[in-house]
Amino acid sequence: MDLELRHLRALCAIADAGSLGRAARVLGYSQQAMSAQLGRIERYFGEPLFERNAWGVEPTRCGAEVLAQARDVLSRADAIRHRTTDRTTGPCRVLRLAATNSPVLSGMVVRIRSRLPDLALSISSVYASSEMVELLEKGELDAAIGVDYPGRELRHSDAVAHRGIVIEPSFVAVPAHHRVRHRMEVALAELADDAWFLTPDDGAGWPGVFYEACRSAGFTPAATHQFIGDQQQFQNMIAGGVGVSIVQATMRPISGVLVKPLTGTPLWCRYLLAWRREDLAEEVVETLFRSATESYRDLIAQSTHFRAWMSQTYGAVGS
């Protein structure tokens, strides 16, 4: 095996996340793939780079030395990228990026501007992932942050590529006075009689995956409100008891709203980066991807309910 930058990034992700499972989710890999990749890297170096403990993993003495050098190499690689532009244009190229309902966008954009100062960004809001694919296929977008769901992976032609950013559990938002307010987690069936806020068809499987989960839990939602738009207004309505909603696990609730994990984690969502193969150089794609994953790590750090769930789910087994 030849050691590549992606291997160094994987090592840094494991060290930053503190566990293989969390690093795998941040990078959009399965835990098996993450573990296998670490095994190959450790065989390359000839000794373990991490040791497992009750809380996850931490670097060995050799691992700490390798990580210090890896971070230096990656920093130098970033500096080199700052001096380059992609193969299709001069120094003022505009990258057309689309996203909607994506919590990683703001942090991602800040990092892109820092790392690629000669690359101008044009950001548009596109709701459906299927529409994003269509615009990418037509050459009207260069890249997009979209979603899909396990078993319903995003479809596109060979002109488009995609890479998973993270697979995230879906949580539920309820009013602070709701009957389940004292529960650590909530069974979907316990909300059978509640009204639900649902966003429209996203062209990737929603709300079909929600209705499938409800059927598996033995009920059909009593009432639904279709809503897309201002998040403050959306949360105000939940706080007022108008309904409950499936939400992103990293959502920051306002006063009067509680965000809780669902028992058995019946719903998952994958954030992904999609791009036109012929329009973006590998260095630009890698910068977009790294910026998105680092932005997502920031969201986790700010989300106490998500970190509590991760600790309960993965921390005890060091995954």
KADA-V332353 format. One record per residue. N is the residue number from 1. PHI is phi in whole degrees, -180 to 180 (NA if undefined). NEAR is the number of other ideal C-beta (glycine too) atoms within 12 Angstrom. D_CENTER is the distance of its C-alpha to the mean C-alpha in whole Angstrom. Layout:
[[N,PHI,NEAR,D_CENTER] [N,PHI,NEAR,D_CENTER]]
//
This chain:
[[1,NA,14,29] [2,-90,9,28] [3,-74,21,26] [4,-121,20,23] [5,-58,26,21] [6,-64,27,18] [7,-69,30,20] [8,-65,32,20] [9,-65,34,17] [10,-64,39,16] [11,-61,42,19] [12,-65,34,17] [13,-65,41,14] [14,-64,42,16] [15,-64,31,18] [16,-69,30,16] [17,-79,38,14] [18,83,30,17] [19,-162,34,17] [20,-67,36,16] [21,-62,34,14] [22,-68,39,11] [23,-63,38,11] [24,-62,31,11] [25,-69,39,8] [26,-63,42,6] [27,-86,41,8] [28,82,33,7] [29,-102,31,11] [30,-80,21,13] [31,-66,27,15] [32,-63,14,18] [33,-65,21,17] [34,-65,32,16] [35,-64,25,19] [36,-64,18,21] [37,-66,31,20] [38,-61,36,21] [39,-60,20,24] [40,-65,21,25] [41,-66,34,25] [42,-67,28,27] [43,-65,16,29] [44,-62,20,29] [45,-84,26,30] [46,85,10,33] [47,-162,17,31] [48,-64,21,29] [49,-105,37,26] [50,-136,36,25] [51,-122,21,26] [52,-86,23,25] [53,-142,17,26] [54,-66,16,26] [55,-102,19,22] [56,146,27,21] [57,-137,36,22] [58,-143,24,23] [59,-65,30,25] [60,-75,21,28] [61,-61,15,31] [62,-63,21,30] [63,-61,26,27] [64,-62,19,27] [65,-67,17,29] [66,-64,32,27] [67,-62,31,24] [68,-60,20,26] [69,-71,20,27] [70,-63,32,24] [71,-64,23,22] [72,-66,16,26] [73,-62,23,25] [74,-66,30,22] [75,-63,19,23] [76,-67,16,26] [77,-64,25,24] [78,-62,28,22] [79,-63,17,26] [80,-65,17,27] [81,-63,30,24] [82,-63,22,25] [83,-95,15,28] [84,-118,25,27] [85,-124,24,27] [86,-74,30,25] [87,-72,14,28] [88,-98,18,29] [89,-146,19,30] [90,-89,13,31] [91,-74,15,30] [92,-118,14,29] [93,-66,24,27] [94,-101,23,25] [95,-97,35,21] [96,-93,27,20] [97,-115,43,17] [98,-119,34,16] [99,-166,39,13] [100,-157,30,13] [101,53,32,12] [102,-107,38,9] [103,-70,33,8] [104,-83,40,7] [105,-61,33,10] [106,-63,20,13] [107,-65,29,12] [108,-64,37,11] [109,-63,29,15] [110,-59,18,17] [111,-69,28,16] [112,-61,37,17] [113,-64,22,20] [114,-73,22,21] [115,-87,31,20] [116,-126,38,22] [117,-64,21,24] [118,-90,24,26] [119,-108,36,24] [120,-80,21,24] [121,-112,31,21] [122,-120,18,21] [123,-107,25,19] [124,-127,23,19] [125,-96,21,18] [126,-129,31,17] [127,-74,26,17] [128,-86,28,17] [129,-63,41,15] [130,-65,28,18] [131,-70,29,20] [132,-58,43,17] [133,-60,35,18] [134,-60,25,22] [135,-69,32,22] [136,-65,37,20] [137,-61,25,23] [138,-79,18,26] [139,82,17,25] [140,-91,21,24] [141,-133,35,21] [142,-100,38,20] [143,-154,47,16] [144,-155,49,13] [145,-104,46,10] [146,-122,48,10] [147,-137,46,9] [148,-151,37,11] [149,-136,33,12] [150,-51,24,13] [151,86,15,17] [152,-132,22,16] [153,-65,22,15] [154,-59,36,15] [155,-107,20,18] [156,-165,30,20] [157,-81,17,23] [158,-69,12,23] [159,-72,21,23] [160,-117,34,19] [161,-121,28,17] [162,-145,35,13] [163,-145,33,11] [164,-69,34,8] [165,-88,42,5] [166,-165,43,4] [167,-104,32,6] [168,-116,39,6] [169,-70,37,10] [170,-91,38,11] [171,-107,37,14] [172,-126,44,17] [173,-104,41,19] [174,-133,40,23] [175,-63,32,25] [176,-63,23,27] [177,-96,16,30] [178,-64,29,28] [179,-62,17,30] [180,-98,29,27] [181,-60,21,27] [182,-93,13,28] [183,-79,18,26] [184,-72,18,23] [185,-144,26,21] [186,-126,34,22] [187,-76,24,24] [188,-55,35,23] [189,-64,23,26] [190,-67,24,27] [191,-106,36,26] [192,-60,22,28] [193,-93,17,31] [194,-83,31,28] [195,-81,24,27] [196,-119,34,24] [197,-89,36,22] [198,-128,27,20] [199,-79,30,19] [200,-68,23,20] [201,-53,20,20] [202,-100,31,17] [203,72,28,18] [204,-124,37,16] [205,135,29,17] [206,-95,33,17] [207,-93,30,19] [208,-56,21,20] [209,-64,28,18] [210,-67,37,19] [211,-64,23,23] [212,-64,20,22] [213,-64,36,21] [214,-65,30,24] [215,-61,17,26] [216,-64,18,25] [217,-84,23,26] [218,93,14,29] [219,-151,20,29] [220,-115,19,29] [221,-51,28,27] [222,-66,15,30] [223,-156,17,29] [224,-134,23,27] [225,-119,23,26] [226,-84,19,24] [227,-147,26,22] [228,-149,22,20] [229,151,19,21] [230,-60,10,21] [231,-69,25,19] [232,-64,16,22] [233,-64,16,24] [234,-59,30,22] [235,-70,31,22] [236,-60,23,25] [237,-69,26,26] [238,-65,37,24] [239,-59,26,26] [240,-80,22,29] [241,85,19,29] [242,-72,26,29] [243,-180,33,26] [244,-118,44,23] [245,-157,41,19] [246,-72,43,16] [247,-136,40,13] [248,-67,35,10] [249,-63,39,10] [250,-94,36,10] [251,-61,31,12] [252,-95,25,15] [253,-75,32,18] [254,-84,21,22] [255,-60,15,25] [256,100,22,26] [257,-126,35,23] [258,-115,33,21] [259,-114,39,18] [260,-133,39,18] [261,-72,37,16] [262,-96,35,18] [263,-58,25,21] [264,80,18,20] [265,47,28,16] [266,-76,31,17] [267,-130,38,14] [268,-132,31,11] [269,-137,42,8] [270,-108,39,6] [271,-86,44,5] [272,-143,39,7] [273,-103,47,10] [274,-119,47,13] [275,-154,40,16] [276,-80,35,20] [277,-58,24,21] [278,-80,19,25] [279,-98,31,24] [280,-122,36,21] [281,-71,26,22] [282,-59,22,20] [283,-65,25,20] [284,-69,35,19] [285,-59,32,16] [286,-63,31,15] [287,-67,41,15] [288,-60,43,13] [289,-66,40,10] [290,-62,40,11] [291,-63,37,11] [292,-68,43,8] [293,-67,40,7] [294,-68,34,10] [295,-62,34,9] [296,-66,45,6] [297,-62,35,9] [298,-62,24,11] [299,-62,32,10] [300,-62,35,10] [301,-61,21,13] [302,-92,19,14] [303,-110,28,14] [304,-66,20,17] [305,-69,32,16] [306,-74,36,13] [307,-64,23,14] [308,-64,20,17] [309,-64,30,16] [310,-63,36,14] [311,-64,26,18] [312,-69,19,19] [313,-82,26,18] [314,-117,29,17] [315,-60,23,19] [316,-67,15,23] [317,-104,20,22] [318,67,25,21] [319,-95,30,18]]
//
